């Protein structure tokens, strides 16, 4: 079996992507809490120089954290699951 014919487990891959996203989200949230100015600089660079501080300030409430963590984790689980199923479909061809 060639490298291009390796199939992946949809649930396993989706779980890995979701947990990775949760870890990155938590590290990012901690970074925003401890280094807000640096976080604002990074956010501005990711949005092509848009002055993000003029759009909104940081909302570091616990409910905002839980909402962001859960929606990003669930969203990436769905994307990971869909990606692997599509990948496995195209590998068959």
N, C-alpha and C positions, 0 to 999 in steps of 0.2 A: 504494500500500500504506500503510495507516494505521500509526500508532505501535504499536498493539496487535497488529499482524500481523507484527512482526519476529521472525524465527526466529533462534535462536542455535546455534552449534556446540557440541554436547555435550562433545567432547574439549577444545576450546579454552577453554570456560568452566570446565570441571573443572580444567584445568591452571592457569588464572588464580586460581581459588579456592584450590587447593592451595599454589601458590607464595606467595600472600598470607598464608595461614595459617602457612607455614614462616617467613616474615619476621617476622610478629607474634610467633610462638613464640620465635624467637631473641632479638628485642628484649626480650620479657618475661623470658626467662631471664637476660639480661645485667642487666636491671633488678633482678631478685631477688638476683643476685650482688653488685651494687654498692649497692643500697638495700633491704636486707632488711626494715627496720622499715616503710618506706613500702609495700613490697610486701605486708606482712602487713596493714596498714591497708586497702589497696585490696582484698585478698582478702576480708577481713572484711566490707567494705561490699558486695561482690558477693554474699555469702551472707547478706544481710539481718541482719547483726550477729552471726552465729554466731561464737563465739570459736574461730577456726580454729587458733590456736596450741596450744590444748588437745587438738585432734584429732591433729595431727601437726606435726612440724617440717619444715623444708626439707630435701629430699634433692637435693643439688647434684652428685651423682656424674655422671661422663661417661656411664655406661650408662643412668642415669635420663634424662639429656638426650636421648640417641639414641632411647630407647624413646618418650619423649613426643613428640619431633619427628616420628618416623616414623609413629606411630599417629595423631597429629592431622592430619598431612599426608595420609595415605592415607584417613583417615575423611572429611575434607572433600572430597577428590577424588571419593569415591563419592557424597557428598551433592550436590556440584555437578553431577555427571553425571546423577544421578537427577532433580535439580531441573530442569535444562535439558530433559531428555526429557519430563518432565511439563508443563513450560511450553510447549514446542513442540506437544505433544498438545492442550493446551487452547486454544492460539492458533488451531489449525485449526478449532475449533468455532465 
